[in-house]
Amino acid sequence: MRYTDTLHLVSHCPQRRPAASLPLRLNELFVKLHACANALYAAPIEEAIWNVWMYDTHEGAELELDRACNDIAQRRYDIAETRLARLLRRRPDWAEAWNKLATLLYLMGRDDESVAAIHRTLQIEPRHFGAMCGLGEILRAQGEVESSCVAFNMALRMHPRLDGVRRTLRQLLNRTHH
């Protein structure tokens, strides 16, 4: 298991506090998310969480992240990587910029670097269920079923209405019990 430190970080996320730089509104949104009876009611709350994560007060930072996301969507990975590197030099404590870098590196097949960016994301925002899902996918692809289950289970603990993750976990568990 190559990603022991990151998996250890994931397993201790509930005990960790988010960075003080994160908006307090996230606390209220996560309380609401946990109170949702089903995925339909959770969807607008999840969207609000993502909107807060994508927001930054630093001038031009949000626009730069949007451009990097567009570059990723257009498969202009080299440009996206340059933008994200420049952005993270200016905003090193922006969890979502690290998460976008993790996504980009994953798409480029650079798993070790992606996990390092996931690690940084979770150091800043220990509730980042998206980063946990990314780690789960990397671990699953590498055949680390038990470790991927830890990451997916923690993502569900942060966001109990991730039905796709719940299905993935069931499939993984069914494979290991056959």
N, CA, C and O of each residue as an XYZ file, in Angstrom:
712
protein
N       0.848     -1.191      0.000
C       0.000      0.000      0.000
C       0.885      1.242      0.000
O       1.550      1.543      0.991
N       0.884      1.953     -1.112
C       1.762      3.122     -1.285
C       1.237      4.389     -0.610
O       2.017      5.285     -0.288
N      -0.043      4.468     -0.401
C      -0.650      5.727      0.026
C      -1.082      5.692      1.487
O      -2.133      6.223      1.847
N      -0.270      5.070      2.316
C      -0.593      4.875      3.723
C      -0.875      6.200      4.435
O      -1.848      6.302      5.183
N      -0.045      7.203      4.213
C      -0.230      8.488      4.900
C      -1.566      9.130      4.543
O      -2.263      9.655      5.410
N      -1.913      9.084      3.269
C      -3.166      9.699      2.833
C      -4.357      8.905      3.360
O      -5.359      9.491      3.769
N      -4.256      7.590      3.352
C      -5.340      6.764      3.896
C      -5.499      7.006      5.397
O      -6.616      7.035      5.914
N      -4.389      7.177      6.083
C      -4.430      7.496      7.516
C      -5.117      8.845      7.724
O      -5.938      8.993      8.629
N      -4.786      9.817      6.897
C      -5.421     11.131      6.967
C      -6.929     11.000      6.759
O      -7.715     11.596      7.495
N      -7.333     10.214      5.747
C      -8.756     10.011      5.462
C      -9.464      9.395      6.662
O     -10.550      9.837      7.038
N      -8.859      8.387      7.261
C      -9.522      7.694      8.366
C      -9.650      8.571      9.610
O     -10.444      8.270     10.501
N      -8.877      9.646      9.674
C      -8.964     10.559     10.816
C      -9.672     11.877     10.485
O      -9.683     12.797     11.302
N     -10.254     11.967      9.308
C     -10.925     13.207      8.902
C     -12.031     13.648      9.869
O     -12.135     14.841     10.152
N     -12.855     12.736     10.384
C     -13.920     13.207     11.285
C     -13.395     13.900     12.546
O     -14.088     14.742     13.118
N     -12.195     13.561     12.979
C     -11.630     14.174     14.177
C     -10.918     15.499     13.879
O     -10.558     16.240     14.794
N     -10.723     15.782     12.608
C      -9.947     16.966     12.242
C     -10.860     18.154     11.947
O     -11.991     17.993     11.489
N     -10.350     19.321     12.217
C     -11.107     20.549     11.945
C     -10.701     21.090     10.580
O      -9.533     21.027     10.198
N     -11.680     21.624      9.851
C     -11.351     22.291      8.586
C     -10.470     23.513      8.842
O     -10.465     24.064      9.943
N      -9.740     23.923      7.840
C      -8.894     25.109      7.953
C      -9.743     26.316      8.332
O     -10.886     26.448      7.893
N      -9.175     27.188      9.146
C      -9.887     28.389      9.596
C     -10.257     29.300      8.425
O     -11.171     30.117      8.535
N      -9.549     29.157      7.315
C      -9.811     30.007      6.145
C     -11.103     29.611      5.414
O     -11.611     30.377      4.595
N     -11.632     28.423      5.709
C     -12.866     27.986      5.042
C     -14.064     28.722      5.637
O     -14.114     28.959      6.844
N     -15.030     29.083      4.787
C     -16.210     29.803      5.281
C     -16.998     28.965      6.297
O     -17.184     27.761      6.115
N     -17.451     29.615      7.354
C     -18.237     28.940      8.389
C     -19.552     28.386      7.836
O     -20.126     27.456      8.403
N     -20.017     28.952      6.748
C     -21.261     28.486      6.120
C     -21.188     26.995      5.780
O     -22.212     26.313      5.762
N     -19.996     26.493      5.513
C     -19.842     25.070      5.193
C     -20.310     24.189      6.352
O     -20.901     23.133      6.128
N     -20.050     24.618      7.584
C     -20.483     23.820      8.741
C     -21.988     23.618      8.715
O     -22.477     22.503      8.900
N     -22.715     24.693      8.488
C     -24.180     24.637      8.435
C     -24.650     23.768      7.256
O     -25.608     23.006      7.389
N     -23.986     23.883      6.123
C     -24.369     23.073      4.961
C     -24.148     21.580      5.220
O     -24.971     20.756      4.820
N     -23.057     21.230      5.876
C     -22.815     19.819      6.175
C     -23.825     19.275      7.181
O     -24.219     18.113      7.086
N     -24.248     20.090      8.140
C     -25.294     19.666      9.082
C     -26.583     19.385      8.306
O     -27.238     18.367      8.530
N     -26.940     20.286      7.398
C     -28.144     20.096      6.575
C     -28.019     18.851      5.696
O     -28.978     18.096      5.537
N     -26.835     18.646      5.132
C     -26.607     17.494      4.261
C     -26.839     16.188      5.022
O     -27.453     15.257      4.501
N     -26.350     16.130      6.242
C     -26.510     14.920      7.060
C     -27.957     14.692      7.474
O     -28.349     13.562      7.764
N     -28.755     15.761      7.503
C     -30.151     15.646      7.912
C     -31.080     15.255      6.754
O     -32.258     14.971      6.976
N     -30.563     15.240      5.538
C     -31.398     14.934      4.365
C     -31.869     13.488      4.372
O     -31.117     12.565      4.685
N     -33.129     13.324      4.019
C     -33.718     11.984      3.997
C     -33.343     11.212      2.731
O     -33.271      9.983      2.760
N     -33.106     11.911      1.625
C     -32.743     11.211      0.388
C     -31.899     12.095     -0.524
O     -31.692     13.280     -0.261
N     -31.425     11.487     -1.595
C     -30.506     12.173     -2.514
C     -31.151     13.375     -3.196
O     -30.473     14.355     -3.507
N     -32.448     13.302     -3.426
C     -33.157     14.401     -4.084
C     -33.043     15.683     -3.260
O     -32.779     16.753     -3.808
N     -33.240     15.579     -1.953
C     -33.132     16.743     -1.075
C     -31.677     17.152     -0.857
O     -31.383     18.318     -0.592
N     -30.791     16.204     -0.968
C     -29.369     16.491     -0.747
C     -28.736     17.230     -1.921
O     -27.779     17.980     -1.728
N     -29.247     17.036     -3.121
C     -28.615     17.601     -4.322
C     -28.390     19.110     -4.245
O     -27.279     19.558     -4.528
N     -29.403     19.928     -3.872
C     -29.130     21.370     -3.814
C     -28.143     21.755     -2.709
O     -27.415     22.740     -2.838
N     -28.121     20.979     -1.629
C     -27.171     21.262     -0.551
C     -25.757     20.908     -1.014
O     -24.808     21.650     -0.760
N     -25.628     19.772     -1.693
C     -24.318     19.402     -2.248
C     -23.834     20.468     -3.221
O     -22.664     20.851     -3.201
N     -24.728     20.940     -4.063
C     -24.359     21.989     -5.027
C     -23.888     23.247     -4.295
O     -22.923     23.884     -4.716
N     -24.556     23.601     -3.219
C     -24.155     24.772     -2.431
C     -22.766     24.568     -1.826
O     -21.962     25.499     -1.784
N     -22.483     23.342     -1.356
C     -21.153     23.047     -0.814
C     -20.097     23.227     -1.894
O     -19.071     23.868     -1.669
N     -20.354     22.654     -3.075
C     -19.391     22.810     -4.176
C     -19.196     24.286     -4.535
O     -18.078     24.718     -4.815
N     -20.299     25.062     -4.525
C     -20.188     26.493     -4.839
C     -19.312     27.223     -3.828
O     -18.528     28.097     -4.199
N     -19.443     26.867     -2.554
C     -18.588     27.488     -1.530
C     -17.144     27.060     -1.749
O     -16.233     27.885     -1.675
N     -16.931     25.781     -2.016
C     -15.560     25.305     -2.255
C     -14.920     26.003     -3.452
O     -13.722     26.284     -3.441
N     -15.717     26.280     -4.481
C     -15.192     26.900     -5.708
C     -14.950     28.401     -5.550
O     -14.292     29.016     -6.390
N     -15.479     28.990     -4.482
C     -15.382     30.435     -4.268
C     -14.069     30.800     -3.587
O     -13.586     30.084     -2.710
N     -13.504     31.926     -4.009
C     -12.322     32.444     -3.352
C     -12.374     33.965     -3.406
O     -12.787     34.546     -4.410
N     -11.958     34.596     -2.337
C     -12.017     36.055     -2.252
C     -10.869     36.741     -2.987
O     -10.964     37.923     -3.318
N      -9.798     36.016     -3.241
C      -8.624     36.611     -3.885
C      -8.961     37.027     -5.318
O      -9.541     36.254     -6.082
N      -8.595     38.239     -5.662
C      -8.945     38.774     -6.980
C      -8.403     37.900     -8.115
O      -7.208     37.617     -8.188
N      -9.291     37.494     -8.973
C      -8.916     36.718    -10.152
C      -8.769     35.219     -9.915
O      -8.663     34.455    -10.875
N      -8.760     34.787     -8.671
C      -8.533     33.362     -8.381
C      -9.672     32.487     -8.903
O      -9.442     31.449     -9.524
N     -10.894     32.922     -8.641
C     -12.048     32.139     -9.099
C     -12.062     32.000    -10.620
O     -12.308     30.919    -11.156
N     -11.800     33.086    -11.287
C     -11.763     33.078    -12.751
C     -10.670     32.130    -13.249
O     -10.872     31.401    -14.220
N      -9.529     32.141    -12.592
C      -8.421     31.264    -12.988
C      -8.797     29.793    -12.782
O      -8.466     28.944    -13.609
N      -9.487     29.498    -11.678
C      -9.933     28.120    -11.444
C     -10.970     27.703    -12.487
O     -10.931     26.580    -12.990
N     -11.888     28.602    -12.808
C     -12.874     28.313    -13.856
C     -12.191     28.033    -15.191
O     -12.578     27.113    -15.912
N     -11.193     28.814    -15.508
C     -10.459     28.603    -16.767
C      -9.743     27.258    -16.765
O      -9.735     26.550    -17.773
N      -9.140     26.910    -15.629
C      -8.461     25.607    -15.525
C      -9.463     24.469    -15.691
O      -9.172     23.478    -16.360
N     -10.641     24.606    -15.085
C     -11.686     23.578    -15.229
C     -12.116     23.447    -16.684
O     -12.326     22.340    -17.179
N     -12.246     24.576    -17.362
C     -12.595     24.559    -18.778
C     -11.487     23.899    -19.598
O     -11.765     23.129    -20.518
N     -10.245     24.199    -19.268
C      -9.117     23.564    -19.961
C      -9.144     22.048    -19.755
O      -8.892     21.286    -20.688
N      -9.450     21.621    -18.539
C      -9.545     20.177    -18.264
C     -10.657     19.565    -19.113
O     -10.469     18.518    -19.734
N     -11.808     20.222    -19.134
C     -12.944     19.713    -19.919
C     -12.607     19.631    -21.406
O     -13.091     18.741    -22.106
N     -11.773     20.561    -21.891
C     -11.365     20.583    -23.302
C     -10.130     19.720    -23.563
O      -9.602     19.697    -24.674
N      -9.679     19.016    -22.529
C      -8.488     18.149    -22.589
C      -7.208     18.909    -22.934
O      -6.293     18.365    -23.553
N      -7.165     20.171    -22.525
C      -5.943     20.974    -22.669
C      -5.192     20.868    -21.341
O      -5.061     21.838    -20.594
N      -4.713     19.672    -21.080
C      -4.162     19.360    -19.760
C      -2.920     20.166    -19.412
O      -2.739     20.573    -18.265
N      -2.062     20.397    -20.407
C      -0.834     21.146    -20.124
C      -1.153     22.582    -19.712
O      -0.514     23.129    -18.813
N      -2.131     23.186    -20.363
C      -2.524     24.557    -20.022
C      -3.168     24.574    -18.638
O      -2.883     25.454    -17.825
N      -4.039     23.596    -18.373
C      -4.696     23.511    -17.061
C      -3.666     23.348    -15.956
O      -3.775     23.973    -14.901
N      -2.672     22.513    -16.195
C      -1.649     22.286    -15.172
C      -0.862     23.565    -14.887
O      -0.559     23.866    -13.733
N      -0.535     24.305    -15.923
C       0.174     25.571    -15.755
C      -0.676     26.559    -14.960
O      -0.185     27.214    -14.040
N      -1.951     26.659    -15.322
C      -2.862     27.571    -14.604
C      -2.968     27.194    -13.131
O      -2.876     28.053    -12.254
N      -3.162     25.897    -12.865
C      -3.336     25.450    -11.483
C      -2.053     25.637    -10.671
O      -2.113     26.007     -9.498
N      -0.922     25.390    -11.270
C       0.360     25.594    -10.573
C       0.516     27.066    -10.197
O       0.912     27.392     -9.077
N       0.206     27.939    -11.131
C       0.308     29.384    -10.876
C      -0.692     29.804     -9.788
O      -0.365     30.588     -8.896
N      -1.908     29.270     -9.879
C      -2.951     29.595     -8.904
C      -2.557     29.120     -7.505
O      -2.739     29.846     -6.528
N      -2.022     27.913     -7.409
C      -1.663     27.359     -6.105
C      -0.439     28.044     -5.494
O      -0.265     28.028     -4.275
N       0.398     28.638     -6.322
C       1.497     29.451     -5.773
C       0.923     30.688     -5.070
O       1.437     31.121     -4.039
N      -0.149     31.247     -5.644
C      -0.800     32.428     -5.056
C      -1.756     32.059     -3.920
O      -1.893     32.807     -2.952
N      -2.414     30.906     -4.038
C      -3.469     30.505     -3.092
C      -3.189     29.085     -2.585
O      -3.969     28.176     -2.868
N      -2.092     28.873     -1.841
C      -1.698     27.517     -1.437
C      -2.657     26.833     -0.450
O      -2.556     25.626     -0.234
N      -3.572     27.583      0.143
C      -4.516     26.996      1.096
C      -5.922     26.867      0.531
O      -6.889     26.777      1.288
N      -6.045     26.857     -0.788
C      -7.364     26.718     -1.411
C      -7.582     25.240     -1.736
O      -7.037     24.713     -2.706
N      -8.382     24.593     -0.913
C      -8.605     23.149     -1.043
C      -9.120     22.759     -2.424
O      -8.674     21.766     -2.999
N     -10.049     23.531     -2.950
C     -10.638     23.135     -4.233
C      -9.654     23.253     -5.386
O      -9.741     22.485     -6.344
N      -8.734     24.183     -5.320
C      -7.699     24.259     -6.360
C      -6.828     23.004     -6.314
O      -6.447     22.472     -7.357
N      -6.512     22.529     -5.099
C      -5.753     21.275     -4.961
C      -6.567     20.098     -5.481
O      -6.024     19.202     -6.127
N      -7.871     20.098     -5.201
C      -8.714     19.002     -5.678
C      -8.785     18.976     -7.204
O      -8.762     17.907     -7.815
N      -8.872     20.152     -7.810
C      -8.890     20.202     -9.282
C      -7.553     19.717     -9.845
O      -7.519     19.036    -10.869
N      -6.462     20.065     -9.179
C      -5.156     19.562     -9.609
C      -5.120     18.040     -9.487
O      -4.606     17.361    -10.375
N      -5.658     17.503     -8.400
C      -5.710     16.045     -8.216
C      -6.483     15.387     -9.355
O      -6.066     14.357     -9.886
N      -7.603     15.985     -9.722
C      -8.421     15.454    -10.823
C      -7.634     15.472    -12.129
O      -7.617     14.487    -12.867
N      -6.988     16.589    -12.403
C      -6.191     16.721    -13.621
C      -5.083     15.671    -13.663
O      -4.895     15.002    -14.680
N      -4.361     15.529    -12.573
C      -3.251     14.569    -12.535
C      -3.759     13.138    -12.704
O      -3.101     12.322    -13.351
N      -4.916     12.829    -12.133
C      -5.541     11.513    -12.302
C      -5.839     11.277    -13.792
O      -5.538     10.213    -14.334
N      -6.425     12.269    -14.431
C      -6.756     12.137    -15.857
C      -5.509     11.952    -16.716
O      -5.569     11.345    -17.785
N      -4.383     12.474    -16.244
C      -3.115     12.358    -16.967
C      -2.380     11.062    -16.608
O      -1.292     10.803    -17.120
N      -2.976     10.247    -15.727
C      -2.363      8.978    -15.344
C      -1.222      9.130    -14.355
O      -0.378      8.240    -14.240
N      -1.186     10.235    -13.648
C      -0.119     10.514    -12.686
C      -0.672     10.317    -11.268
O      -0.833     11.270    -10.506
N      -0.958      9.053    -10.942
C      -1.652      8.724     -9.700
C      -0.919      9.181     -8.447
O      -1.550      9.708     -7.531
N       0.376      8.995     -8.382
C       1.114      9.377     -7.174
C       0.987     10.878     -6.908
O       0.776     11.294     -5.768
N       1.114     11.675     -7.944
C       0.975     13.123     -7.801
C      -0.465     13.502     -7.469
O      -0.713     14.426     -6.695
N      -1.412     12.774     -8.065
C      -2.823     13.016     -7.773
C      -3.112     12.768     -6.295
O      -3.788     13.568     -5.648
N      -2.602     11.665     -5.766
C      -2.817     11.352     -4.349
C      -2.153     12.411     -3.461
O      -2.696     12.757     -2.412
N      -1.011     12.920     -3.857
C      -0.368     13.994     -3.084
C      -1.264     15.238     -3.050
O      -1.370     15.899     -2.018
N      -1.907     15.554     -4.179
C      -2.820     16.703     -4.224
C      -4.091     16.422     -3.420
O      -4.631     17.326     -2.782
N      -4.572     15.180     -3.445
C      -5.715     14.787     -2.615
C      -5.350     14.957     -1.141
O      -6.143     15.467     -0.351
N      -4.155     14.530     -0.787
C      -3.673     14.654      0.590
C      -3.721     16.124      1.026
O      -4.208     16.443      2.111
N      -3.217     16.999      0.177
C      -3.220     18.433      0.503
C      -4.646     18.966      0.619
O      -4.940     19.763      1.510
N      -5.533     18.532     -0.279
C      -6.940     18.938     -0.219
C      -7.525     18.591      1.140
O      -8.167     19.421      1.783
N      -7.295     17.342      1.575
C      -7.886     16.851      2.827
C      -7.217     17.443      4.065
O      -7.828     17.478      5.133
N      -5.994     17.901      3.942
C      -5.374     18.610      5.064
C      -6.114     19.920      5.322
O      -6.282     20.332      6.469
N      -6.551     20.567      4.251
C      -7.239     21.852      4.354
C      -8.717     21.651      4.674
O      -9.267     22.322      5.547
N      -9.364     20.711      3.952
C     -10.805     20.476      4.078
C     -11.047     18.986      4.299
O     -11.227     18.234      3.341
N     -11.051     18.557      5.571
C     -11.183     17.123      5.867
C     -12.552     16.526      5.537
O     -12.733     15.313      5.640
N     -13.508     17.353      5.145
C     -14.837     16.850      4.752
C     -14.966     16.691      3.244
O     -16.057     16.403      2.753
N     -13.886     16.871      2.500
C     -13.973     16.909      1.036
C     -14.263     15.514      0.474
O     -13.353     14.751      0.149
N     -15.540     15.213      0.373
C     -15.983     13.903     -0.116
C     -15.560     13.661     -1.559
O     -15.369     12.510     -1.953
N     -15.411     14.706     -2.346
C     -14.950     14.542     -3.728
C     -13.520     14.025     -3.787
O     -13.202     13.140     -4.581
N     -12.666     14.581     -2.944
C     -11.272     14.126     -2.889
C     -11.199     12.686     -2.401
O     -10.393     11.898     -2.896
N     -12.046     12.341     -1.426
C     -12.071     10.964     -0.911
C     -12.508      9.982     -2.000
O     -11.963      8.884     -2.111
N     -13.484     10.382     -2.789
C     -13.931      9.532     -3.897
C     -12.817      9.365     -4.927
O     -12.628      8.277     -5.472
N     -12.089     10.435     -5.190
C     -10.955     10.346     -6.116
C      -9.911      9.361     -5.621
O      -9.395      8.553     -6.394
N      -9.603      9.429     -4.342
C      -8.657      8.481     -3.755
C      -9.200      7.057     -3.866
O      -8.464      6.130     -4.206
N     -10.485      6.890     -3.578
C     -11.105      5.568     -3.696
C     -10.983      4.998     -5.097
O     -10.712      3.810     -5.266
N     -11.182      5.840     -6.099
C     -11.078      5.385     -7.494
C      -9.650      4.962     -7.840
O      -9.442      3.940     -8.495
N      -8.680      5.746     -7.403
C      -7.279      5.400     -7.677
C      -6.935      4.063     -7.018
O      -6.330      3.193     -7.645
N      -7.319      3.908     -5.769
C      -7.027      2.670     -5.038
C      -7.732      1.474     -5.673
O      -7.153      0.395     -5.790
N      -8.969      1.669     -6.076
C      -9.727      0.581     -6.721
C      -9.043      0.154     -8.013
O      -8.908     -1.039     -8.282
N      -8.613      1.125     -8.811
C      -7.953      0.820    -10.086
C      -6.642      0.069     -9.870
O      -6.202     -0.688    -10.735
N      -6.022      0.285     -8.711
C      -4.758     -0.388     -8.406
C      -4.980     -1.725     -7.692
O      -4.020     -2.371     -7.272
N      -6.237     -2.137     -7.556
C      -6.540     -3.415     -6.931
C      -6.505     -3.389     -5.413
O      -6.549     -4.440     -4.774
N      -6.427     -2.211     -4.833
C      -6.398     -2.042     -3.372
C      -7.840     -1.932     -2.861
O      -8.273     -0.868     -2.421
N      -8.573     -3.047     -2.926
C     -10.007     -3.039     -2.638
C     -10.297     -2.574     -1.210
O     -11.141     -1.702     -1.003
N      -9.615     -3.141     -0.243
C      -9.876     -2.785      1.156
C      -9.621     -1.296      1.404
O     -10.413     -0.628      2.069
N      -8.534     -0.793      0.876
C      -8.202      0.626      1.048
C      -9.191      1.519      0.318
O      -9.575      2.572      0.828
N      -9.606      1.102     -0.877
C     -10.587      1.910     -1.605
C     -11.907      1.957     -0.832
O     -12.592      2.979     -0.832
N     -12.258      0.857     -0.180
C     -13.480      0.831      0.629
C     -13.388      1.812      1.795
O     -14.381      2.447      2.150
N     -12.208      1.940      2.388
C     -12.018      2.909      3.477
C     -12.299      4.324      2.953
O     -13.023      5.091      3.588
N     -11.734      4.659      1.811
C     -11.913      6.001      1.238
C     -13.379      6.243      0.869
O     -13.928      7.304      1.168
N     -14.014      5.260      0.219
C     -15.417      5.422     -0.162
C     -16.330      5.498      1.059
O     -17.274      6.287      1.078
N     -16.056      4.690      2.070
C     -16.865      4.737      3.296
C     -16.754      6.094      3.988
O     -17.744      6.615      4.503
N     -15.565      6.656      3.999
C     -15.403      7.967      4.629
C     -16.115      9.035      3.808
O     -16.694      9.961      4.377
N     -16.083      8.924      2.480
C     -16.829      9.871      1.644
C     -18.317      9.803      1.991
O     -18.990     10.830      2.072
N     -18.821      8.588      2.196
C     -20.230      8.424      2.582
C     -20.498      8.973      3.985
O     -21.591      9.466      4.265
N     -19.529      8.890      4.836
C     -19.697      9.448      6.184
C     -19.822     10.975      6.103
O     -20.568     11.585      6.869
N     -19.088     11.580      5.171
C     -19.157     13.031      4.995
C     -20.414     13.451      4.233
O     -21.001     14.501      4.497
N     -20.814     12.596      3.276
C     -21.984     12.879      2.419
C     -22.773     11.585      2.271
O     -22.531     10.812      1.344
N     -23.716     11.345      3.179
C     -24.431     10.061      3.207
C     -25.323      9.791      1.996
O     -25.841      8.682      1.860
N     -25.513     10.756      1.130
C     -26.435     10.567     -0.007
C     -25.722     10.399     -1.349
O     -26.290     10.702     -2.398
N     -24.492      9.923     -1.315
C     -23.759      9.638     -2.557
C     -24.134      8.230     -3.020
O     -23.418      7.264     -2.753
N     -25.255      8.131     -3.710
C     -25.788      6.810     -4.081
C     -24.858      6.033     -5.012
O     -24.763      4.810     -4.912
N     -24.174      6.734     -5.915
C     -23.226      6.061     -6.810
C     -22.074      5.437     -6.039
O     -21.614      4.345     -6.375
N     -21.613      6.121     -5.017
C     -20.532      5.597     -4.177
C     -21.036      4.389     -3.393
O     -20.318      3.401     -3.234
N     -22.260      4.470     -2.909
C     -22.850      3.341     -2.180
C     -22.922      2.101     -3.084
O     -22.622      0.991     -2.645
N     -23.322      2.297     -4.344
C     -23.372      1.174     -5.308
C     -21.974      0.611     -5.573
O     -21.783     -0.604     -5.614
N     -21.008      1.501     -5.750
C     -19.625      1.064     -5.974
C     -19.132      0.229     -4.800
O     -18.507     -0.814     -4.995
N     -19.408      0.680     -3.600
C     -18.998     -0.063     -2.402
C     -19.637     -1.446     -2.363
O     -18.971     -2.433     -2.051
N     -20.918     -1.516     -2.676
C     -21.604     -2.825     -2.706
C     -20.950     -3.760     -3.701
O     -20.738     -4.937     -3.408
N     -20.626     -3.240     -4.888
C     -19.953     -4.058     -5.914
C     -18.603     -4.537     -5.418
O     -18.261     -5.706     -5.600
N     -17.834     -3.666     -4.798
C     -16.522     -4.041     -4.281
C     -16.650     -5.112     -3.199
O     -15.897     -6.085     -3.193
N     -17.582     -4.935     -2.308
C     -17.771     -5.884     -1.230
C     -18.286     -7.239     -1.739
O     -17.904     -8.288     -1.220
N     -19.146     -7.206     -2.746
C     -19.642     -8.457     -3.344
C     -18.522     -9.236     -4.004
O     -18.491    -10.464     -3.935
N     -17.597     -8.526     -4.647
C     -16.458     -9.188     -5.301
C     -15.533     -9.840     -4.290
O     -14.991    -10.918     -4.532
N     -15.359     -9.178     -3.155
C     -14.419     -9.735     -2.163
C     -15.028    -10.913     -1.388
O     -14.302    -11.706     -0.789
N     -16.359    -11.019     -1.404
C     -17.010    -12.110     -0.671
C     -17.363    -13.289     -1.554
O     -18.018    -14.227     -1.100
N     -16.944    -13.259     -2.795
C     -17.230    -14.384     -3.700
C     -16.034    -15.249     -3.935
O     -16.118    -16.231     -4.671
